[in-house]
């Protein structure tokens, strides 16, 4: 019998990166371990077992990494959300605040039909700004966000506060930043 480690044991924690006092939670250590990757996908997918939805959506790039295999496993389409200028067809965009400055995310205008139920998947929630912008894009296209799933959550940054109106799940929760 193969005993898998707990998912938290696959995450490499790097102290004082990118600056003093921060503990960086490195998702690449999960991805480069076949058992860690398998467990991460399974645990994230498990949060969707009682959720009725039509589409999985994920932001580049790590939302793609986790969203695509879950979409494949559940026989759902996957919709990419990209940085401005990366999608070839007609798009809608949303600007959002970063720590220093702003960023813009885009989605194809025809990717979500009115009334479709959407699940958003990403690797990490920190401040919640990117995902908040994505929820606005979904709403603008007439979709309904029915669940948001993260592998990791940095609770100290209170990103969940920006997503209060949504059903949010995180597989791993870290108290700090």
C-alpha atoms as a printed R data frame, in Angstrom:
    type eleno elety resid chain resno       x      y       z
1   ATOM     1    CA   UNK     A     1   0.000  0.000   0.000
2   ATOM     2    CA   UNK     A     2   1.327  3.431  -0.972
3   ATOM     3    CA   UNK     A     3   0.924  6.063   1.727
4   ATOM     4    CA   UNK     A     4   0.751  9.573   0.330
5   ATOM     5    CA   UNK     A     5   1.954 12.519   2.320
6   ATOM     6    CA   UNK     A     6  -0.440 15.290   3.289
7   ATOM     7    CA   UNK     A     7  -0.693 17.953   0.581
8   ATOM     8    CA   UNK     A     8   0.962 20.557   2.832
9   ATOM     9    CA   UNK     A     9   4.123 18.435   2.897
10  ATOM    10    CA   UNK     A    10   4.574 18.894  -0.866
11  ATOM    11    CA   UNK     A    11   4.635 22.704  -0.644
12  ATOM    12    CA   UNK     A    12   8.143 24.130  -0.265
13  ATOM    13    CA   UNK     A    13   8.215 27.138   2.061
14  ATOM    14    CA   UNK     A    14  10.995 29.647   1.416
15  ATOM    15    CA   UNK     A    15  11.620 32.118   4.260
16  ATOM    16    CA   UNK     A    16  12.376 35.786   3.592
17  ATOM    17    CA   UNK     A    17  11.402 35.705  -0.101
18  ATOM    18    CA   UNK     A    18  10.738 37.969  -1.928
19  ATOM    19    CA   UNK     A    19  11.497 40.149   1.106
20  ATOM    20    CA   UNK     A    20  12.355 39.874   4.795
21  ATOM    21    CA   UNK     A    21   9.540 38.445   6.934
22  ATOM    22    CA   UNK     A    22   7.641 36.805   4.044
23  ATOM    23    CA   UNK     A    23   7.356 33.039   3.691
24  ATOM    24    CA   UNK     A    24   6.994 32.193  -0.002
25  ATOM    25    CA   UNK     A    25   4.767 29.147  -0.639
26  ATOM    26    CA   UNK     A    26   6.215 27.493  -3.744
27  ATOM    27    CA   UNK     A    27   3.688 25.608  -5.882
28  ATOM    28    CA   UNK     A    28   6.414 24.264  -8.180
29  ATOM    29    CA   UNK     A    29   7.398 21.737  -5.514
30  ATOM    30    CA   UNK     A    30   3.857 20.320  -5.749
31  ATOM    31    CA   UNK     A    31   3.942 20.245  -9.557
32  ATOM    32    CA   UNK     A    32   7.301 18.497  -9.855
33  ATOM    33    CA   UNK     A    33   6.252 15.611  -7.616
34  ATOM    34    CA   UNK     A    34   3.889 13.149  -9.328
35  ATOM    35    CA   UNK     A    35   2.118 12.224  -6.074
36  ATOM    36    CA   UNK     A    36   1.895 15.876  -5.014
37  ATOM    37    CA   UNK     A    37   0.389 16.914  -8.334
38  ATOM    38    CA   UNK     A    38  -2.071 14.024  -8.285
39  ATOM    39    CA   UNK     A    39  -3.130 14.819  -4.721
40  ATOM    40    CA   UNK     A    40  -3.508 18.552  -5.436
41  ATOM    41    CA   UNK     A    41  -5.762 17.908  -8.453
42  ATOM    42    CA   UNK     A    42  -7.826 15.332  -6.547
43  ATOM    43    CA   UNK     A    43  -8.314 17.549  -3.491
44  ATOM    44    CA   UNK     A    44  -9.276 20.591  -5.559
45  ATOM    45    CA   UNK     A    45 -11.639 18.504  -7.676
46  ATOM    46    CA   UNK     A    46 -13.216 17.040  -4.508
47  ATOM    47    CA   UNK     A    47 -14.471 20.538  -3.565
48  ATOM    48    CA   UNK     A    48 -16.672 20.438  -6.694
49  ATOM    49    CA   UNK     A    49 -18.422 17.112  -6.034
50  ATOM    50    CA   UNK     A    50 -21.785 18.688  -5.134
51  ATOM    51    CA   UNK     A    51 -21.545 21.752  -7.391
52  ATOM    52    CA   UNK     A    52 -23.636 22.039 -10.557
53  ATOM    53    CA   UNK     A    53 -21.717 24.032 -13.169
54  ATOM    54    CA   UNK     A    54 -21.086 24.376 -16.902
55  ATOM    55    CA   UNK     A    55 -17.567 25.807 -17.280
56  ATOM    56    CA   UNK     A    56 -14.201 25.873 -15.538
57  ATOM    57    CA   UNK     A    57 -12.275 29.089 -15.915
58  ATOM    58    CA   UNK     A    58  -8.694 29.814 -14.825
59  ATOM    59    CA   UNK     A    59  -6.236 32.688 -15.009
60  ATOM    60    CA   UNK     A    60  -2.833 32.277 -16.580
61  ATOM    61    CA   UNK     A    61  -0.687 30.597 -15.816
62  ATOM    62    CA   UNK     A    62  -1.211 28.464 -12.748
63  ATOM    63    CA   UNK     A    63  -4.991 28.503 -13.099
64  ATOM    64    CA   UNK     A    64  -4.366 26.678 -16.382
65  ATOM    65    CA   UNK     A    65  -2.183 24.081 -14.658
66  ATOM    66    CA   UNK     A    66  -4.871 23.097 -12.156
67  ATOM    67    CA   UNK     A    67  -8.017 24.001 -14.097
68  ATOM    68    CA   UNK     A    68  -7.368 22.012 -17.279
69  ATOM    69    CA   UNK     A    69  -6.951 18.560 -15.671
70  ATOM    70    CA   UNK     A    70 -10.009 19.132 -13.494
71  ATOM    71    CA   UNK     A    71 -12.039 20.238 -16.531
72  ATOM    72    CA   UNK     A    72 -10.807 17.164 -18.402
73  ATOM    73    CA   UNK     A    73 -11.659 14.821 -15.508
74  ATOM    74    CA   UNK     A    74 -15.164 16.283 -15.148
75  ATOM    75    CA   UNK     A    75 -15.812 16.556 -18.899
76  ATOM    76    CA   UNK     A    76 -16.237 20.347 -18.807
77  ATOM    77    CA   UNK     A    77 -14.818 23.053 -21.061
78  ATOM    78    CA   UNK     A    78 -11.914 25.163 -19.828
79  ATOM    79    CA   UNK     A    79 -11.872 28.917 -20.475
80  ATOM    80    CA   UNK     A    80  -8.535 30.739 -20.219
81  ATOM    81    CA   UNK     A    81  -8.285 34.203 -18.690
82  ATOM    82    CA   UNK     A    82  -5.174 35.951 -19.969
83  ATOM    83    CA   UNK     A    83  -3.191 39.111 -19.598
84  ATOM    84    CA   UNK     A    84  -4.165 41.893 -22.000
85  ATOM    85    CA   UNK     A    85  -3.169 41.322 -25.616
86  ATOM    86    CA   UNK     A    86  -2.730 37.527 -25.472
87  ATOM    87    CA   UNK     A    87  -6.119 36.350 -26.827
88  ATOM    88    CA   UNK     A    88  -6.695 36.392 -30.610
89  ATOM    89    CA   UNK     A    89 -10.461 36.997 -30.864
90  ATOM    90    CA   UNK     A    90 -12.767 39.711 -29.577
91  ATOM    91    CA   UNK     A    91 -12.345 40.118 -25.820
92  ATOM    92    CA   UNK     A    92 -13.744 41.883 -22.787
93  ATOM    93    CA   UNK     A    93 -11.283 43.171 -20.225
94  ATOM    94    CA   UNK     A    94 -11.121 44.225 -16.596
95  ATOM    95    CA   UNK     A    95  -8.494 46.401 -14.950
96  ATOM    96    CA   UNK     A    96  -7.584 45.800 -11.322
97  ATOM    97    CA   UNK     A    97  -5.223 47.174  -8.694
98  ATOM    98    CA   UNK     A    98  -1.839 45.672  -7.937
99  ATOM    99    CA   UNK     A    99   0.409 46.567  -5.025
100 ATOM   100    CA   UNK     A   100   2.140 49.058  -7.329
101 ATOM   101    CA   UNK     A   101   0.018 50.003 -10.335
102 ATOM   102    CA   UNK     A   102  -2.664 48.122 -12.229
103 ATOM   103    CA   UNK     A   103  -3.067 45.099 -14.485
104 ATOM   104    CA   UNK     A   104  -5.663 44.016 -17.034
105 ATOM   105    CA   UNK     A   105  -7.122 40.555 -17.612
106 ATOM   106    CA   UNK     A   106  -9.125 39.510 -20.676
107 ATOM   107    CA   UNK     A   107 -11.463 36.756 -21.719
108 ATOM   108    CA   UNK     A   108 -12.944 35.957 -25.129
109 ATOM   109    CA   UNK     A   109 -16.294 37.684 -25.480
110 ATOM   110    CA   UNK     A   110 -17.966 34.475 -26.713
111 ATOM   111    CA   UNK     A   111 -16.530 32.162 -24.023
112 ATOM   112    CA   UNK     A   112 -19.405 32.444 -21.542
113 ATOM   113    CA   UNK     A   113 -23.071 32.456 -22.488
114 ATOM   114    CA   UNK     A   114 -25.711 34.192 -20.355
115 ATOM   115    CA   UNK     A   115 -26.883 31.945 -17.525
116 ATOM   116    CA   UNK     A   116 -23.901 29.596 -17.576
117 ATOM   117    CA   UNK     A   117 -22.593 28.527 -14.181
118 ATOM   118    CA   UNK     A   118 -18.852 29.061 -13.781
119 ATOM   119    CA   UNK     A   119 -16.183 27.617 -11.478
120 ATOM   120    CA   UNK     A   120 -12.923 29.575 -11.151
121 ATOM   121    CA   UNK     A   121  -9.755 27.630 -10.307
122 ATOM   122    CA   UNK     A   122  -6.344 29.038  -9.362
123 ATOM   123    CA   UNK     A   123  -3.298 28.021  -7.362
124 ATOM   124    CA   UNK     A   124  -3.249 30.738  -4.708
125 ATOM   125    CA   UNK     A   125  -5.349 33.486  -3.188
126 ATOM   126    CA   UNK     A   126  -3.359 36.341  -1.702
127 ATOM   127    CA   UNK     A   127  -5.071 39.749  -1.922
128 ATOM   128    CA   UNK     A   128  -7.877 38.441  -4.176
129 ATOM   129    CA   UNK     A   129  -7.606 41.243  -6.754
130 ATOM   130    CA   UNK     A   130  -7.120 39.070  -9.824
131 ATOM   131    CA   UNK     A   131  -9.999 36.749  -9.004
132 ATOM   132    CA   UNK     A   132 -12.256 39.672  -8.081
133 ATOM   133    CA   UNK     A   133 -11.604 41.136 -11.555
134 ATOM   134    CA   UNK     A   134 -12.372 37.761 -13.139
135 ATOM   135    CA   UNK     A   135 -15.702 37.494 -11.272
136 ATOM   136    CA   UNK     A   136 -16.631 40.882 -12.754
137 ATOM   137    CA   UNK     A   137 -15.813 39.633 -16.265
138 ATOM   138    CA   UNK     A   138 -17.990 36.554 -15.740
139 ATOM   139    CA   UNK     A   139 -20.864 38.734 -14.560
140 ATOM   140    CA   UNK     A   140 -20.379 41.158 -17.476
141 ATOM   141    CA   UNK     A   141 -20.814 38.240 -19.901
142 ATOM   142    CA   UNK     A   142 -23.957 37.048 -18.095
143 ATOM   143    CA   UNK     A   143 -22.384 34.078 -16.314
144 ATOM   144    CA   UNK     A   144 -22.733 33.164 -12.664
145 ATOM   145    CA   UNK     A   145 -19.743 32.249 -10.492
146 ATOM   146    CA   UNK     A   146 -20.922 29.294  -8.404
147 ATOM   147    CA   UNK     A   147 -17.574 28.284  -6.849
148 ATOM   148    CA   UNK     A   148 -13.967 29.488  -6.564
149 ATOM   149    CA   UNK     A   149 -11.276 26.926  -5.718
150 ATOM   150    CA   UNK     A   150  -7.671 27.533  -4.687
151 ATOM   151    CA   UNK     A   151  -4.937 25.116  -3.775
152 ATOM   152    CA   UNK     A   152  -3.467 27.578  -1.242
153 ATOM   153    CA   UNK     A   153  -4.701 30.598   0.689
154 ATOM   154    CA   UNK     A   154  -2.623 33.209   2.505
155 ATOM   155    CA   UNK     A   155  -5.200 34.147   5.133
156 ATOM   156    CA   UNK     A   156  -3.160 37.073   6.475
157 ATOM   157    CA   UNK     A   157  -3.695 38.987   3.221
158 ATOM   158    CA   UNK     A   158  -7.502 38.735   3.576
159 ATOM   159    CA   UNK     A   159  -8.151 38.088  -0.116
160 ATOM   160    CA   UNK     A   160 -11.294 36.167   0.789
161 ATOM   161    CA   UNK     A   161 -12.843 39.453   1.989
162 ATOM   162    CA   UNK     A   162 -12.984 40.645  -1.647
163 ATOM   163    CA   UNK     A   163 -14.861 37.467  -2.611
164 ATOM   164    CA   UNK     A   164 -17.428 37.453   0.234
165 ATOM   165    CA   UNK     A   165 -20.403 36.944  -2.060
166 ATOM   166    CA   UNK     A   166 -18.933 33.714  -3.497
167 ATOM   167    CA   UNK     A   167 -18.480 30.131  -2.338
168 ATOM   168    CA   UNK     A   168 -14.686 29.943  -1.889
169 ATOM   169    CA   UNK     A   169 -12.674 26.824  -1.019
170 ATOM   170    CA   UNK     A   170  -8.963 26.509  -0.304
171 ATOM   171    CA   UNK     A   171  -7.284 23.140   0.098
172 ATOM   172    CA   UNK     A   172  -4.404 24.547   2.194
173 ATOM   173    CA   UNK     A   173  -4.689 27.618   4.447
174 ATOM   174    CA   UNK     A   174  -1.681 29.489   5.784
175 ATOM   175    CA   UNK     A   175  -2.297 31.974   8.619
176 ATOM   176    CA   UNK     A   176   0.304 34.523   7.559
177 ATOM   177    CA   UNK     A   177   1.237 36.423   4.433
